């Protein structure tokens, strides 16, 4: 099958999942075409069956802001026609689904039928979708898609409750390559960071306010005051990083907390972690948590959004209410005090990642959905 994938090429969940999906589809013999304004960061090297089409945005004196949505539409039309795509799969509602629906209408005038599948990832519904200035176009773009998927039951329910949706929504969860994200023997790395045998906590995020990075610092400081011998790695970058760094200095734990910025490959860091912490105010799935689980690291996270669908409380990790620093500290302490429990959860985390969320388990669902949607669209076209 010839598949077009449209995504944001950024260091974030939707871009990562879209890129990894395309790579997995190419490995399974499909012809995959990526469309974005720059090379997706997980697509460092073009491989067999993969093509990249850059969406050029031209500046004109007439426009204060270049019309990316229209440039993207034109690129979609061009690639569908000349690469003879069978499916156009767009990730994120705005502007990708909007552009895809418009491109489909243009192509229909030339007798070309191209099914459009939209995958919703989170903030396109929970943030953009709730903005009154975008609500109408978000609803229209979703409803006009030939197929729509969400990455969790939580996001499906949020979409149905916050948007005016008539389309059927299919849940296909995020996934991970568990052969890449696996426990690695990095004892020398761990000893360099924790020379006294300290326990190592890790947090990975884009440091937006919703990730509540300062809660991590408060929790760490609470445990440090109690005499726990710990180190912390804060991985990623974003607007709240300076605030978190300042708080670490203010609470006297900065020497034990290292801010590493964006890091690849992250599995090398996760492999030396004892506990992964994710105190987010909202997570539609929790890809960072899944990466940790696949590396056999138990997760302490908030019981919000799609996280309870991923993390089984008491089995693969521990959950706590958003903003409850006392509960956050208590749950982390529980794993620090009970090595047997921590190891049991580490093993269960790895098993759950492999058995439920591995690439080879999830990608076939997309393949099947592509076939179903394409058949429905073509049959409908024949009737008319």
C-alpha positions as CSV (number, residue, x, y, z in Angstrom):
1,X,0.0,0.0,0.0
2,X,1.2,3.6,-0.7
3,X,0.7,5.7,2.4
4,X,1.0,9.4,3.0
5,X,1.8,10.4,6.5
6,X,1.5,14.1,7.6
7,X,2.8,15.1,11.0
8,X,4.6,17.8,13.0
9,X,8.3,17.1,12.8
10,X,8.9,18.1,16.4
11,X,10.1,16.6,19.6
12,X,6.7,15.6,20.8
13,X,4.3,12.6,21.1
14,X,2.4,13.0,17.9
15,X,5.4,13.5,15.8
16,X,7.2,10.6,17.4
17,X,4.3,8.2,16.9
18,X,3.7,9.3,13.4
19,X,7.3,8.8,12.4
20,X,7.7,5.5,14.1
21,X,4.5,4.3,12.5
22,X,5.8,5.2,9.1
23,X,9.1,3.5,9.7
24,X,7.3,0.4,10.9
25,X,5.0,0.3,7.9
26,X,7.9,0.7,5.5
27,X,9.7,-2.2,7.3
28,X,6.5,-4.3,6.6
29,X,6.8,-3.5,2.8
30,X,4.6,-0.5,2.4
31,X,5.6,2.6,0.4
32,X,5.6,5.5,2.9
33,X,5.6,9.2,2.0
34,X,6.2,11.7,4.8
35,X,4.9,15.3,4.4
36,X,6.1,18.0,6.8
37,X,7.7,21.5,6.9
38,X,11.0,19.9,7.9
39,X,12.5,16.4,8.3
40,X,10.9,14.6,11.3
41,X,13.6,14.3,14.0
42,X,13.1,10.6,14.4
43,X,13.6,10.2,10.6
44,X,17.3,10.9,10.7
45,X,18.1,8.6,7.8
46,X,15.8,7.8,4.9
47,X,15.4,4.1,4.6
48,X,14.1,1.8,1.9
49,X,10.4,2.4,1.1
50,X,10.4,5.9,2.7
51,X,10.3,9.3,1.0
52,X,10.2,12.7,2.5
53,X,8.4,15.7,0.9
54,X,9.1,19.1,2.4
55,X,6.3,21.6,2.5
56,X,7.8,24.9,1.5
57,X,6.2,28.0,2.9
58,X,6.8,31.1,0.8
59,X,6.7,34.6,2.3
60,X,4.9,37.3,0.5
61,X,4.5,41.0,1.6
62,X,0.8,40.5,1.5
63,X,0.8,38.0,4.3
64,X,1.9,38.8,7.9
65,X,1.9,35.0,8.4
66,X,2.6,32.5,5.6
67,X,-0.5,30.4,4.8
68,X,1.0,27.0,5.8
69,X,-2.4,25.3,5.6
70,X,-2.7,26.1,1.9
71,X,0.9,25.2,1.1
72,X,0.3,21.9,2.8
73,X,-2.9,21.3,0.9
74,X,-1.0,21.9,-2.4
75,X,1.8,19.5,-1.4
76,X,-0.8,16.8,-0.5
77,X,-2.5,17.2,-3.9
78,X,0.9,16.9,-5.7
79,X,2.1,13.9,-3.7
80,X,-1.2,12.0,-4.0
81,X,-1.3,12.5,-7.7
82,X,2.3,11.7,-8.6
83,X,3.1,9.0,-5.9
84,X,-0.4,7.5,-6.5
85,X,-1.1,7.2,-2.8
86,X,-3.8,4.8,-1.5
87,X,-4.3,6.5,1.9
88,X,-3.6,9.9,3.4
89,X,-3.0,9.6,7.2
90,X,-2.7,12.9,9.0
91,X,-1.7,13.2,12.7
92,X,-3.2,16.1,14.6
93,X,-6.4,17.8,13.7
94,X,-5.2,21.4,13.0
95,X,-4.2,22.1,10.4
96,X,-3.4,18.7,9.0
97,X,-7.0,17.2,8.8
98,X,-8.3,20.5,7.5
99,X,-5.7,20.5,4.7
100,X,-6.3,16.9,3.9
101,X,-10.1,17.4,3.6
102,X,-9.5,20.3,1.2
103,X,-6.9,18.3,-0.8
104,X,-9.4,15.4,-1.1
105,X,-12.0,17.8,-2.5
106,X,-9.6,19.1,-5.1
107,X,-8.5,15.6,-6.1
108,X,-12.1,14.5,-6.5
109,X,-12.5,17.1,-9.2
110,X,-9.9,15.2,-11.1
111,X,-11.5,11.8,-10.5
112,X,-9.0,10.8,-7.8
113,X,-10.4,9.2,-4.6
114,X,-8.1,9.4,-1.6
115,X,-9.3,8.2,1.8
116,X,-8.3,10.6,4.7
117,X,-7.6,9.2,8.1
118,X,-7.1,11.5,11.0
119,X,-5.4,10.5,14.3
120,X,-6.1,12.7,17.3
121,X,-3.3,12.8,19.8
122,X,-4.4,15.1,22.6
123,X,-3.9,18.8,22.7
124,X,-5.6,19.1,19.3
125,X,-8.7,18.3,21.3
126,X,-8.0,19.1,24.9
127,X,-6.4,22.5,24.1
128,X,-7.0,23.6,20.5
129,X,-10.3,21.9,20.2
130,X,-11.7,23.9,23.2
131,X,-10.6,27.2,21.8
132,X,-13.9,28.8,20.5
133,X,-11.9,30.3,17.5
134,X,-11.0,26.8,16.3
135,X,-13.9,24.7,17.5
136,X,-16.0,24.9,14.2
137,X,-13.1,23.9,12.0
138,X,-11.9,21.2,14.3
139,X,-15.3,19.6,14.4
140,X,-15.7,19.9,10.6
141,X,-12.3,18.4,9.9
142,X,-12.8,15.5,12.1
143,X,-16.3,14.8,10.8
144,X,-15.2,15.1,7.2
145,X,-12.4,12.6,7.7
146,X,-13.1,9.1,6.3
147,X,-11.6,7.5,9.4
148,X,-10.7,8.8,12.8
149,X,-8.5,7.2,15.5
150,X,-7.6,8.3,19.0
151,X,-4.6,7.1,21.1
152,X,-6.7,6.2,24.2
153,X,-10.2,5.7,25.5
154,X,-9.8,8.8,27.5
155,X,-9.1,10.9,24.4
156,X,-12.0,9.3,22.6
157,X,-14.4,10.3,25.4
158,X,-12.9,13.8,25.6
159,X,-13.4,14.3,21.9
160,X,-17.0,13.1,22.0
161,X,-17.8,15.3,25.1
162,X,-16.0,18.5,24.0
163,X,-16.6,18.4,20.2
164,X,-19.6,18.0,18.0
165,X,-18.6,14.7,16.5
166,X,-20.7,12.5,14.2
167,X,-17.8,10.4,13.0
168,X,-17.0,7.0,14.5
169,X,-13.8,7.0,16.6
170,X,-11.5,4.0,16.7
171,X,-9.0,3.6,19.6
172,X,-5.6,2.5,18.5
173,X,-3.1,3.0,21.3
174,X,0.4,4.4,21.0
175,X,3.2,1.8,20.7
176,X,6.9,1.3,21.1
177,X,9.7,-0.7,19.6
178,X,10.5,-2.9,22.6
179,X,13.7,-4.2,20.9
180,X,15.0,-0.6,20.9
181,X,13.6,0.4,24.3
182,X,14.9,-2.4,26.5
183,X,17.1,-2.7,29.6
184,X,20.7,-2.0,28.6
185,X,23.7,-2.9,30.7
186,X,25.0,0.6,31.6
187,X,26.4,-0.1,35.1
188,X,29.4,2.1,34.4
189,X,27.1,5.0,33.5
190,X,25.1,4.5,36.7
191,X,28.2,4.4,38.9
192,X,29.5,7.6,37.3
193,X,26.3,9.4,38.2
194,X,25.6,7.6,41.5
195,X,29.1,6.9,43.0
196,X,27.7,6.1,46.5
197,X,25.0,3.8,45.2
198,X,22.3,6.4,45.2
199,X,18.9,5.6,43.8
200,X,18.3,7.4,40.5
201,X,15.0,9.1,39.6
202,X,14.3,10.2,36.1
203,X,11.8,12.7,34.6
204,X,11.4,13.2,30.9
205,X,9.1,15.9,29.4
206,X,8.9,19.0,27.2
207,X,8.8,21.1,30.4
208,X,5.5,22.8,29.6
209,X,3.4,23.9,32.6
210,X,1.0,20.9,32.2
211,X,4.0,18.5,32.9
212,X,4.4,20.1,36.4
213,X,8.2,19.7,36.5
214,X,8.3,21.8,39.7
215,X,6.3,19.0,41.4
216,X,9.2,16.7,40.7
217,X,11.7,19.1,42.4
218,X,9.4,19.5,45.4
219,X,9.0,15.7,45.8
220,X,12.8,15.2,45.4
221,X,13.5,17.8,48.1
222,X,11.0,16.2,50.5
223,X,12.7,12.9,50.2
224,X,16.2,14.5,50.5
225,X,15.1,16.1,53.7
226,X,14.1,12.7,55.0
227,X,17.7,11.5,54.4
228,X,17.2,9.5,51.3
229,X,20.4,9.3,49.2
230,X,19.1,10.1,45.7
231,X,20.0,11.6,42.3
232,X,17.6,13.0,39.8
233,X,17.9,13.4,36.0
234,X,15.6,16.0,34.4
235,X,15.5,15.3,30.6
236,X,14.0,17.6,28.1
237,X,13.6,21.3,27.6
238,X,10.8,23.9,27.5
239,X,9.4,27.0,29.2
240,X,9.3,25.6,32.8
241,X,13.0,24.4,32.8
242,X,14.4,27.7,34.2
243,X,11.7,27.8,36.9
244,X,12.5,24.2,37.9
245,X,16.3,24.9,38.0
246,X,15.7,28.0,40.2
247,X,13.5,25.9,42.5
248,X,16.2,23.2,42.8
249,X,18.7,25.9,43.9
250,X,16.2,27.5,46.3
251,X,15.4,24.1,48.0
252,X,19.1,23.2,48.2
253,X,19.0,20.1,45.9
254,X,20.5,21.5,42.7
255,X,23.8,19.6,43.2
256,X,21.9,16.3,43.1
257,X,19.6,17.2,40.2
258,X,21.0,17.3,36.7
259,X,19.1,19.1,33.9
260,X,20.2,17.3,30.7
261,X,18.1,19.0,28.0
262,X,16.9,16.9,25.1
263,X,18.6,13.6,24.8
264,X,18.7,10.8,22.3
265,X,18.9,7.8,22.6
266,X,16.8,8.1,25.7
267,X,16.8,4.4,26.4
268,X,20.4,4.6,27.7
269,X,19.2,7.0,30.4
270,X,16.1,5.0,31.2
271,X,18.1,1.8,31.6
272,X,19.9,3.2,34.6
273,X,16.8,4.6,36.3
274,X,15.3,3.1,39.4
275,X,12.0,5.0,39.2
276,X,10.4,7.2,36.5
277,X,8.2,10.0,37.6
278,X,5.5,11.8,35.6
279,X,3.3,14.2,37.7
280,X,1.5,15.6,34.6
281,X,-1.7,17.6,34.9
282,X,-2.9,15.9,31.8
283,X,-1.7,13.1,29.6
284,X,-3.8,11.6,26.8
285,X,-1.6,8.5,26.7
286,X,1.8,8.9,28.3
287,X,4.4,7.9,25.7
288,X,7.3,8.8,28.0
289,X,6.0,6.5,30.6
290,X,5.7,3.7,28.1
291,X,9.3,4.2,27.1
292,X,10.3,3.8,30.7
293,X,8.2,0.7,31.2
294,X,9.7,-0.9,28.2
295,X,13.1,-0.3,29.8
296,X,11.9,-2.1,32.9
297,X,11.4,1.0,35.1
298,X,8.4,1.3,37.3
299,X,6.5,4.6,37.0
300,X,5.1,6.9,39.6
301,X,2.5,9.1,37.8
302,X,-0.7,11.0,38.1
303,X,-4.0,9.2,37.8
304,X,-5.2,11.4,35.0
305,X,-6.1,11.1,31.3
306,X,-4.9,8.0,29.6
307,X,-2.2,7.1,32.2
308,X,-4.5,4.7,34.1
309,X,-5.0,2.8,30.8
310,X,-1.3,2.4,30.5
311,X,0.0,2.1,34.1
312,X,-1.7,-0.6,36.2
313,X,-1.7,0.8,39.7
314,X,0.0,-1.5,42.1
315,X,1.3,-3.8,39.3
316,X,3.5,-1.7,36.9
317,X,3.6,1.5,38.9
318,X,1.8,3.7,41.4
319,X,-0.6,6.5,40.7
320,X,-1.6,9.6,42.7
321,X,-3.9,12.6,42.3
322,X,-2.7,15.6,40.3
323,X,-1.0,18.2,42.4
324,X,-1.0,16.1,45.6
325,X,2.7,16.5,46.6
326,X,2.3,14.4,49.7
327,X,0.9,11.5,47.8
328,X,3.6,11.9,45.1
329,X,6.2,11.7,47.8
330,X,4.6,8.8,49.6
331,X,4.3,6.7,46.4
332,X,7.9,7.3,45.4
333,X,9.0,6.5,49.0
334,X,7.1,3.3,48.9
335,X,9.2,2.1,45.9
336,X,12.5,3.3,47.5
337,X,11.7,1.5,50.8
338,X,10.7,-1.8,49.1
339,X,13.3,-3.1,46.7
340,X,11.4,-6.4,46.2
341,X,8.2,-4.4,45.2
342,X,10.2,-2.1,42.9
343,X,11.9,-5.0,41.1
344,X,8.5,-6.8,40.8
345,X,7.0,-3.7,39.2
346,X,10.0,-3.3,36.9
347,X,9.6,-6.8,35.5
348,X,5.8,-6.3,35.2
349,X,6.3,-3.0,33.4
350,X,8.6,-4.6,30.8
351,X,6.2,-7.5,30.3
352,X,3.2,-5.2,29.8
353,X,5.1,-3.0,27.2
354,X,6.1,-6.1,25.2
355,X,2.8,-8.0,25.4
356,X,0.5,-5.1,24.9
357,X,2.2,-2.0,23.3
358,X,4.9,-3.4,21.1
359,X,5.1,-2.1,17.5
360,X,4.4,-5.6,16.1
361,X,1.2,-5.8,18.1
362,X,-0.2,-2.3,17.2
363,X,0.8,-1.6,13.7
364,X,-1.3,-4.4,12.2
365,X,-4.4,-2.6,13.7
366,X,-3.5,0.4,11.5
367,X,-3.0,-1.8,8.4
368,X,-6.4,-3.4,9.0
369,X,-8.0,0.0,9.5
370,X,-6.5,1.4,6.3
371,X,-7.9,-1.5,4.4
372,X,-11.4,-1.1,6.0
373,X,-11.6,2.7,5.3
374,X,-10.2,2.4,1.8
375,X,-12.7,-0.3,0.9
376,X,-15.6,1.7,2.3
377,X,-14.5,4.8,0.4
378,X,-14.1,3.0,-2.9
379,X,-17.4,1.2,-2.5
380,X,-19.2,4.4,-1.8
381,X,-17.6,6.0,-4.9
382,X,-18.8,3.1,-7.1
383,X,-22.4,3.5,-5.8
384,X,-22.4,7.2,-6.7
